[in-house]
Amino acid sequence: MKATETGELPDRRDGASADGGVPVTPEEAVPRLHSPLRAVVGGLELLLALGAGALTAWMWQRGVVVLDYVATDGQVEHVSHRHLGNWLAGAVGCGTLGALLLLDAARQLVLASRAGKGPAPDVEAGPEPPPR
């Protein structure tokens, strides 16, 4: 904020933004918490979480390679498992992403289920300015 010619900062209790733009009312400043549109977002996140889970399983299978060493008489002499770190790390990352998407989808669906029940919550704009 710039100081006026007298050196005082301008009073911003009138609802105007700090950059001198259009005044913002408290209803416009705070988005509605309970909105039915959140159900769509929650559904999309559920689909993305399922996709991340499928990708996790596919990457994990690619990250473990089984090597069979066969003896000359045809019997398996030794079984070795080779773990490829890049595929396993990707699988862990996708699994973590899927878990986070699943948690957020549950949160979105709970908030969407509460939409429209009762009056909208009162939004406090803060303390009222003292009289002049």
ROLOZA-759838 format. One record per atom (N, C-alpha, C): residue number from 1; residue in one letter; z, x, y. Coordinates in nm, 2 decimals. Layout:
<atoms>
{atom NUM,A,{Z,X,Y}}
...
</atoms>
This chain:
<atoms>
{atom 1,M,{0.00,0.08,-0.12}}
{atom 1,M,{0.00,0.00,0.00}}
{atom 1,M,{0.00,0.09,0.12}}
{atom 2,K,{-0.07,0.05,0.22}}
{atom 2,K,{-0.08,0.12,0.34}}
{atom 2,K,{0.02,0.07,0.44}}
{atom 3,A,{0.08,0.16,0.52}}
{atom 3,A,{0.18,0.12,0.62}}
{atom 3,A,{0.10,0.07,0.75}}
{atom 4,T,{0.17,-0.02,0.82}}
{atom 4,T,{0.11,-0.08,0.94}}
{atom 4,T,{0.12,0.03,1.05}}
{atom 5,E,{0.08,0.00,1.17}}
{atom 5,E,{0.09,0.09,1.28}}
{atom 5,E,{0.23,0.12,1.32}}
{atom 6,T,{0.32,0.03,1.29}}
{atom 6,T,{0.46,0.05,1.32}}
{atom 6,T,{0.53,0.13,1.22}}
{atom 7,G,{0.47,0.16,1.11}}
{atom 7,G,{0.52,0.24,1.00}}
{atom 7,G,{0.59,0.15,0.89}}
{atom 8,E,{0.59,0.02,0.90}}
{atom 8,E,{0.65,-0.07,0.80}}
{atom 8,E,{0.54,-0.11,0.70}}
{atom 9,L,{0.59,-0.13,0.58}}
{atom 9,L,{0.50,-0.18,0.48}}
{atom 9,L,{0.47,-0.33,0.50}}
{atom 10,P,{0.36,-0.38,0.47}}
{atom 10,P,{0.33,-0.52,0.49}}
{atom 10,P,{0.41,-0.60,0.38}}
{atom 11,D,{0.45,-0.72,0.42}}
{atom 11,D,{0.52,-0.81,0.33}}
{atom 11,D,{0.42,-0.88,0.24}}
{atom 12,R,{0.45,-0.86,0.11}}
{atom 12,R,{0.36,-0.92,0.01}}
{atom 12,R,{0.42,-1.03,-0.07}}
{atom 13,R,{0.51,-1.11,-0.01}}
{atom 13,R,{0.58,-1.22,-0.08}}
{atom 13,R,{0.50,-1.35,-0.07}}
{atom 14,D,{0.38,-1.34,0.00}}
{atom 14,D,{0.30,-1.46,0.02}}
{atom 14,D,{0.21,-1.49,-0.10}}
{atom 15,G,{0.21,-1.41,-0.20}}
{atom 15,G,{0.13,-1.43,-0.32}}
{atom 15,G,{0.00,-1.35,-0.32}}
{atom 16,A,{-0.02,-1.28,-0.21}}
{atom 16,A,{-0.15,-1.20,-0.21}}
{atom 16,A,{-0.13,-1.08,-0.30}}
{atom 17,S,{-0.24,-1.03,-0.35}}
{atom 17,S,{-0.23,-0.91,-0.44}}
{atom 17,S,{-0.21,-0.79,-0.35}}
{atom 18,A,{-0.17,-0.68,-0.41}}
{atom 18,A,{-0.14,-0.56,-0.34}}
{atom 18,A,{-0.26,-0.50,-0.27}}
{atom 19,D,{-0.38,-0.53,-0.32}}
{atom 19,D,{-0.50,-0.47,-0.26}}
{atom 19,D,{-0.56,-0.56,-0.15}}
{atom 20,G,{-0.49,-0.67,-0.12}}
{atom 20,G,{-0.53,-0.76,-0.01}}
{atom 20,G,{-0.64,-0.86,-0.05}}
{atom 21,G,{-0.65,-0.88,-0.18}}
{atom 21,G,{-0.75,-0.97,-0.23}}
{atom 21,G,{-0.71,-1.11,-0.23}}
{atom 22,V,{-0.76,-1.19,-0.32}}
{atom 22,V,{-0.74,-1.33,-0.33}}
{atom 22,V,{-0.59,-1.35,-0.38}}
{atom 23,P,{-0.52,-1.45,-0.32}}
{atom 23,P,{-0.38,-1.47,-0.37}}
{atom 23,P,{-0.39,-1.52,-0.51}}
{atom 24,V,{-0.29,-1.48,-0.59}}
{atom 24,V,{-0.28,-1.52,-0.73}}
{atom 24,V,{-0.16,-1.61,-0.75}}
{atom 25,T,{-0.19,-1.73,-0.81}}
{atom 25,T,{-0.08,-1.82,-0.83}}
{atom 25,T,{-0.01,-1.78,-0.97}}
{atom 26,P,{0.11,-1.82,-0.99}}
{atom 26,P,{0.18,-1.78,-1.11}}
{atom 26,P,{0.11,-1.83,-1.24}}
{atom 27,E,{0.05,-1.95,-1.23}}
{atom 27,E,{-0.02,-2.01,-1.34}}
{atom 27,E,{-0.14,-1.92,-1.38}}
{atom 28,E,{-0.21,-1.86,-1.28}}
{atom 28,E,{-0.33,-1.78,-1.31}}
{atom 28,E,{-0.29,-1.64,-1.36}}
{atom 29,A,{-0.17,-1.59,-1.32}}
{atom 29,A,{-0.13,-1.46,-1.34}}
{atom 29,A,{-0.08,-1.44,-1.49}}
{atom 30,V,{-0.03,-1.54,-1.55}}
{atom 30,V,{0.02,-1.53,-1.69}}
{atom 30,V,{-0.06,-1.62,-1.78}}
{atom 31,P,{-0.12,-1.56,-1.88}}
{atom 31,P,{-0.20,-1.64,-1.97}}
{atom 31,P,{-0.11,-1.73,-2.06}}
{atom 32,R,{-0.17,-1.84,-2.10}}
{atom 32,R,{-0.10,-1.93,-2.19}}
{atom 32,R,{-0.07,-1.87,-2.32}}
{atom 33,L,{0.06,-1.87,-2.36}}
{atom 33,L,{0.10,-1.81,-2.49}}
{atom 33,L,{0.05,-1.90,-2.61}}
{atom 34,H,{0.06,-2.03,-2.60}}
{atom 34,H,{0.03,-2.11,-2.71}}
{atom 34,H,{-0.10,-2.18,-2.68}}
{atom 35,S,{-0.21,-2.14,-2.74}}
{atom 35,S,{-0.34,-2.19,-2.72}}
{atom 35,S,{-0.41,-2.22,-2.86}}
{atom 36,P,{-0.48,-2.33,-2.87}}
{atom 36,P,{-0.54,-2.36,-3.00}}
{atom 36,P,{-0.65,-2.26,-3.03}}
{atom 37,L,{-0.71,-2.19,-2.93}}
{atom 37,L,{-0.81,-2.09,-2.96}}
{atom 37,L,{-0.76,-1.97,-3.04}}
{atom 38,R,{-0.63,-1.96,-3.04}}
{atom 38,R,{-0.57,-1.85,-3.12}}
{atom 38,R,{-0.59,-1.87,-3.27}}
{atom 39,A,{-0.61,-2.00,-3.31}}
{atom 39,A,{-0.64,-2.02,-3.46}}
{atom 39,A,{-0.77,-1.96,-3.50}}
{atom 40,V,{-0.87,-1.96,-3.41}}
{atom 40,V,{-1.00,-1.90,-3.44}}
{atom 40,V,{-0.98,-1.75,-3.45}}
{atom 41,V,{-0.91,-1.69,-3.35}}
{atom 41,V,{-0.88,-1.55,-3.35}}
{atom 41,V,{-0.81,-1.51,-3.48}}
{atom 42,G,{-0.71,-1.59,-3.52}}
{atom 42,G,{-0.63,-1.56,-3.64}}
{atom 42,G,{-0.72,-1.57,-3.76}}
{atom 43,G,{-0.81,-1.67,-3.77}}
{atom 43,G,{-0.90,-1.68,-3.88}}
{atom 43,G,{-0.99,-1.56,-3.89}}
{atom 44,L,{-1.05,-1.51,-3.78}}
{atom 44,L,{-1.13,-1.40,-3.78}}
{atom 44,L,{-1.05,-1.27,-3.82}}
{atom 45,E,{-0.93,-1.26,-3.78}}
{atom 45,E,{-0.85,-1.15,-3.82}}
{atom 45,E,{-0.82,-1.15,-3.97}}
{atom 46,L,{-0.80,-1.27,-4.03}}
{atom 46,L,{-0.78,-1.28,-4.17}}
{atom 46,L,{-0.91,-1.24,-4.25}}
{atom 47,L,{-1.03,-1.27,-4.20}}
{atom 47,L,{-1.15,-1.23,-4.26}}
{atom 47,L,{-1.16,-1.08,-4.25}}
{atom 48,L,{-1.13,-1.02,-4.14}}
{atom 48,L,{-1.14,-0.88,-4.12}}
{atom 48,L,{-1.04,-0.81,-4.21}}
{atom 49,A,{-0.92,-0.86,-4.23}}
{atom 49,A,{-0.82,-0.81,-4.32}}
{atom 49,A,{-0.87,-0.81,-4.46}}
{atom 50,L,{-0.93,-0.92,-4.50}}
{atom 50,L,{-0.98,-0.92,-4.64}}
{atom 50,L,{-1.09,-0.82,-4.66}}
{atom 51,G,{-1.18,-0.80,-4.56}}
{atom 51,G,{-1.28,-0.70,-4.57}}
{atom 51,G,{-1.22,-0.56,-4.57}}
{atom 52,A,{-1.12,-0.53,-4.50}}
{atom 52,A,{-1.05,-0.40,-4.50}}
{atom 52,A,{-0.99,-0.38,-4.63}}
{atom 53,G,{-0.93,-0.48,-4.70}}
{atom 53,G,{-0.88,-0.47,-4.83}}
{atom 53,G,{-0.98,-0.43,-4.93}}
{atom 54,A,{-1.10,-0.50,-4.93}}
{atom 54,A,{-1.20,-0.47,-5.02}}
{atom 54,A,{-1.26,-0.33,-5.00}}
{atom 55,L,{-1.27,-0.29,-4.87}}
{atom 55,L,{-1.31,-0.15,-4.84}}
{atom 55,L,{-1.21,-0.05,-4.89}}
{atom 56,T,{-1.08,-0.08,-4.88}}
{atom 56,T,{-0.98,0.01,-4.93}}
{atom 56,T,{-0.99,0.03,-5.08}}
{atom 57,A,{-1.01,-0.08,-5.16}}
{atom 57,A,{-1.03,-0.06,-5.30}}
{atom 57,A,{-1.15,0.02,-5.34}}
{atom 58,W,{-1.26,-0.01,-5.27}}
{atom 58,W,{-1.38,0.07,-5.30}}
{atom 58,W,{-1.37,0.22,-5.27}}
{atom 59,M,{-1.30,0.25,-5.15}}
{atom 59,M,{-1.28,0.39,-5.11}}
{atom 59,M,{-1.19,0.46,-5.21}}
{atom 60,W,{-1.09,0.39,-5.26}}
{atom 60,W,{-0.99,0.45,-5.35}}
{atom 60,W,{-1.06,0.48,-5.48}}
{atom 61,Q,{-1.14,0.39,-5.53}}
{atom 61,Q,{-1.21,0.42,-5.65}}
{atom 61,Q,{-1.31,0.54,-5.64}}
{atom 62,R,{-1.37,0.56,-5.52}}
{atom 62,R,{-1.45,0.68,-5.50}}
{atom 62,R,{-1.37,0.80,-5.48}}
{atom 63,G,{-1.24,0.79,-5.45}}
{atom 63,G,{-1.16,0.91,-5.42}}
{atom 63,G,{-1.10,0.97,-5.55}}
{atom 64,V,{-1.10,0.90,-5.66}}
{atom 64,V,{-1.05,0.95,-5.79}}
{atom 64,V,{-1.16,0.97,-5.89}}
{atom 65,V,{-1.18,1.10,-5.93}}
{atom 65,V,{-1.29,1.13,-6.02}}
{atom 65,V,{-1.22,1.18,-6.15}}
{atom 66,V,{-1.26,1.11,-6.26}}
{atom 66,V,{-1.21,1.15,-6.40}}
{atom 66,V,{-1.31,1.24,-6.47}}
{atom 67,L,{-1.26,1.36,-6.51}}
{atom 67,L,{-1.34,1.46,-6.58}}
{atom 67,L,{-1.29,1.47,-6.72}}
{atom 68,D,{-1.38,1.44,-6.82}}
{atom 68,D,{-1.35,1.46,-6.96}}
{atom 68,D,{-1.41,1.59,-7.01}}
{atom 69,Y,{-1.33,1.67,-7.07}}
{atom 69,Y,{-1.38,1.79,-7.13}}
{atom 69,Y,{-1.38,1.77,-7.28}}
{atom 70,V,{-1.49,1.77,-7.34}}
{atom 70,V,{-1.51,1.74,-7.48}}
{atom 70,V,{-1.52,1.87,-7.57}}
{atom 71,A,{-1.45,1.87,-7.68}}
{atom 71,A,{-1.45,1.99,-7.77}}
{atom 71,A,{-1.58,1.98,-7.85}}
{atom 72,T,{-1.60,2.09,-7.92}}
{atom 72,T,{-1.73,2.09,-8.00}}
{atom 72,T,{-1.73,1.99,-8.12}}
{atom 73,D,{-1.62,1.94,-8.16}}
{atom 73,D,{-1.62,1.85,-8.27}}
{atom 73,D,{-1.63,1.70,-8.22}}
{atom 74,G,{-1.65,1.68,-8.09}}
{atom 74,G,{-1.67,1.55,-8.03}}
{atom 74,G,{-1.55,1.48,-7.98}}
{atom 75,Q,{-1.43,1.53,-8.00}}
{atom 75,Q,{-1.31,1.47,-7.95}}
{atom 75,Q,{-1.28,1.52,-7.81}}
{atom 76,V,{-1.21,1.43,-7.73}}
{atom 76,V,{-1.17,1.47,-7.60}}
{atom 76,V,{-1.06,1.57,-7.60}}
{atom 77,E,{-1.09,1.69,-7.55}}
{atom 77,E,{-0.99,1.79,-7.55}}
{atom 77,E,{-0.90,1.79,-7.43}}
{atom 78,H,{-0.95,1.75,-7.32}}
{atom 78,H,{-0.87,1.75,-7.19}}
{atom 78,H,{-0.93,1.65,-7.10}}
{atom 79,V,{-0.84,1.58,-7.03}}
{atom 79,V,{-0.88,1.48,-6.93}}
{atom 79,V,{-0.83,1.53,-6.80}}
{atom 80,S,{-0.91,1.54,-6.70}}
{atom 80,S,{-0.87,1.59,-6.57}}
{atom 80,S,{-0.90,1.49,-6.46}}
{atom 81,H,{-0.81,1.47,-6.37}}
{atom 81,H,{-0.83,1.38,-6.25}}
{atom 81,H,{-0.85,1.46,-6.13}}
{atom 82,R,{-0.96,1.44,-6.06}}
{atom 82,R,{-0.98,1.51,-5.93}}
{atom 82,R,{-0.97,1.41,-5.82}}
{atom 83,H,{-0.89,1.44,-5.72}}
{atom 83,H,{-0.86,1.36,-5.61}}
{atom 83,H,{-0.94,1.41,-5.49}}
{atom 84,L,{-1.02,1.33,-5.43}}
{atom 84,L,{-1.10,1.37,-5.31}}
{atom 84,L,{-1.03,1.31,-5.19}}
{atom 85,G,{-0.97,1.41,-5.11}}
{atom 85,G,{-0.88,1.37,-5.00}}
{atom 85,G,{-0.95,1.29,-4.89}}
{atom 86,N,{-1.08,1.31,-4.86}}
{atom 86,N,{-1.14,1.23,-4.75}}
{atom 86,N,{-1.15,1.09,-4.79}}
{atom 87,W,{-1.18,1.05,-4.92}}
{atom 87,W,{-1.19,0.91,-4.96}}
{atom 87,W,{-1.05,0.85,-4.96}}
{atom 88,L,{-0.96,0.92,-5.01}}
{atom 88,L,{-0.82,0.87,-5.02}}
{atom 88,L,{-0.76,0.84,-4.88}}
{atom 89,A,{-0.78,0.94,-4.79}}
{atom 89,A,{-0.73,0.92,-4.66}}
{atom 89,A,{-0.80,0.80,-4.59}}
{atom 90,G,{-0.93,0.79,-4.61}}
{atom 90,G,{-1.00,0.67,-4.56}}
{atom 90,G,{-0.94,0.54,-4.61}}
{atom 91,A,{-0.91,0.54,-4.74}}
{atom 91,A,{-0.86,0.42,-4.81}}
{atom 91,A,{-0.72,0.39,-4.75}}
{atom 92,V,{-0.64,0.49,-4.73}}
{atom 92,V,{-0.51,0.46,-4.67}}
{atom 92,V,{-0.52,0.41,-4.53}}
{atom 93,G,{-0.61,0.46,-4.45}}
{atom 93,G,{-0.64,0.42,-4.32}}
{atom 93,G,{-0.69,0.27,-4.31}}
{atom 94,C,{-0.78,0.24,-4.40}}
{atom 94,C,{-0.83,0.10,-4.41}}
{atom 94,C,{-0.72,0.00,-4.46}}
{atom 95,G,{-0.64,0.05,-4.55}}
{atom 95,G,{-0.53,-0.04,-4.59}}
{atom 95,G,{-0.43,-0.06,-4.48}}
{atom 96,T,{-0.40,0.04,-4.40}}
{atom 96,T,{-0.31,0.02,-4.29}}
{atom 96,T,{-0.37,-0.07,-4.19}}
{atom 97,L,{-0.50,-0.05,-4.16}}
{atom 97,L,{-0.56,-0.14,-4.06}}
{atom 97,L,{-0.56,-0.29,-4.11}}
{atom 98,G,{-0.59,-0.31,-4.24}}
{atom 98,G,{-0.58,-0.44,-4.30}}
{atom 98,G,{-0.45,-0.50,-4.29}}
{atom 99,A,{-0.34,-0.42,-4.31}}
{atom 99,A,{-0.20,-0.48,-4.30}}
{atom 99,A,{-0.17,-0.52,-4.16}}
{atom 100,L,{-0.21,-0.44,-4.06}}
{atom 100,L,{-0.19,-0.47,-3.92}}
{atom 100,L,{-0.27,-0.60,-3.88}}
{atom 101,L,{-0.39,-0.61,-3.93}}
{atom 101,L,{-0.47,-0.73,-3.90}}
{atom 101,L,{-0.41,-0.85,-3.96}}
{atom 102,L,{-0.35,-0.84,-4.08}}
{atom 102,L,{-0.29,-0.95,-4.15}}
{atom 102,L,{-0.16,-0.99,-4.07}}
{atom 103,L,{-0.08,-0.90,-4.03}}
{atom 103,L,{0.04,-0.93,-3.95}}
{atom 103,L,{0.00,-1.00,-3.82}}
{atom 104,D,{-0.10,-0.95,-3.75}}
{atom 104,D,{-0.14,-1.01,-3.62}}
{atom 104,D,{-0.21,-1.15,-3.65}}
{atom 105,A,{-0.28,-1.17,-3.76}}
{atom 105,A,{-0.34,-1.30,-3.79}}
{atom 105,A,{-0.23,-1.40,-3.81}}
{atom 106,A,{-0.12,-1.36,-3.88}}
{atom 106,A,{-0.01,-1.45,-3.90}}
{atom 106,A,{0.05,-1.49,-3.77}}
{atom 107,R,{0.07,-1.39,-3.68}}
{atom 107,R,{0.13,-1.42,-3.54}}
{atom 107,R,{0.04,-1.51,-3.47}}
{atom 108,Q,{-0.09,-1.49,-3.47}}
{atom 108,Q,{-0.19,-1.58,-3.40}}
{atom 108,Q,{-0.18,-1.72,-3.45}}
{atom 109,L,{-0.18,-1.73,-3.58}}
{atom 109,L,{-0.17,-1.87,-3.64}}
{atom 109,L,{-0.05,-1.94,-3.61}}
{atom 110,V,{0.07,-1.87,-3.61}}
{atom 110,V,{0.19,-1.93,-3.57}}
{atom 110,V,{0.19,-1.98,-3.42}}
{atom 111,L,{0.14,-1.90,-3.34}}
{atom 111,L,{0.13,-1.94,-3.19}}
{atom 111,L,{0.03,-2.05,-3.18}}
{atom 112,A,{-0.08,-2.05,-3.25}}
{atom 112,A,{-0.17,-2.16,-3.24}}
{atom 112,A,{-0.11,-2.29,-3.29}}
{atom 113,S,{-0.03,-2.29,-3.40}}
{atom 113,S,{0.03,-2.41,-3.45}}
{atom 113,S,{0.13,-2.47,-3.36}}
{atom 114,R,{0.18,-2.39,-3.27}}
{atom 114,R,{0.28,-2.44,-3.17}}
{atom 114,R,{0.21,-2.50,-3.04}}
{atom 115,A,{0.08,-2.49,-3.03}}
{atom 115,A,{0.01,-2.53,-2.91}}
{atom 115,A,{0.01,-2.68,-2.90}}
{atom 116,G,{0.03,-2.73,-2.78}}
{atom 116,G,{0.02,-2.87,-2.75}}
{atom 116,G,{0.15,-2.95,-2.79}}
{atom 117,K,{0.25,-2.88,-2.83}}
{atom 117,K,{0.38,-2.95,-2.87}}
{atom 117,K,{0.48,-2.94,-2.75}}
{atom 118,G,{0.48,-3.05,-2.67}}
{atom 118,G,{0.58,-3.05,-2.56}}
{atom 118,G,{0.51,-2.99,-2.44}}
{atom 119,P,{0.59,-2.99,-2.33}}
{atom 119,P,{0.53,-2.94,-2.20}}
{atom 119,P,{0.52,-2.79,-2.20}}
{atom 120,A,{0.43,-2.75,-2.11}}
{atom 120,A,{0.41,-2.61,-2.10}}
{atom 120,A,{0.53,-2.54,-2.05}}
{atom 121,P,{0.57,-2.42,-2.09}}
{atom 121,P,{0.69,-2.35,-2.04}}
{atom 121,P,{0.67,-2.32,-1.89}}
{atom 122,D,{0.79,-2.33,-1.82}}
{atom 122,D,{0.79,-2.30,-1.68}}
{atom 122,D,{0.77,-2.15,-1.66}}
{atom 123,V,{0.68,-2.11,-1.57}}
{atom 123,V,{0.66,-1.97,-1.55}}
{atom 123,V,{0.73,-1.94,-1.42}}
{atom 124,E,{0.83,-1.85,-1.42}}
{atom 124,E,{0.90,-1.81,-1.30}}
{atom 124,E,{0.82,-1.70,-1.23}}
{atom 125,A,{0.80,-1.72,-1.10}}
{atom 125,A,{0.73,-1.61,-1.03}}
{atom 125,A,{0.82,-1.51,-0.98}}
{atom 126,G,{0.95,-1.52,-1.01}}
{atom 126,G,{1.04,-1.42,-0.96}}
{atom 126,G,{1.14,-1.48,-0.86}}
{atom 127,P,{1.22,-1.40,-0.80}}
{atom 127,P,{1.32,-1.45,-0.70}}
{atom 127,P,{1.24,-1.50,-0.58}}
{atom 128,E,{1.29,-1.61,-0.52}}
{atom 128,E,{1.23,-1.66,-0.40}}
{atom 128,E,{1.26,-1.56,-0.28}}
{atom 129,P,{1.17,-1.55,-0.19}}
{atom 129,P,{1.20,-1.46,-0.07}}
{atom 129,P,{1.31,-1.52,0.02}}
{atom 130,P,{1.38,-1.44,0.08}}
{atom 130,P,{1.48,-1.49,0.17}}
{atom 130,P,{1.42,-1.55,0.30}}
{atom 131,P,{1.48,-1.65,0.36}}
{atom 131,P,{1.43,-1.72,0.47}}
{atom 131,P,{1.42,-1.62,0.59}}
{atom 132,R,{1.32,-1.64,0.67}}
{atom 132,R,{1.30,-1.55,0.79}}
{atom 132,R,{1.37,-1.59,0.91}}
</atoms>
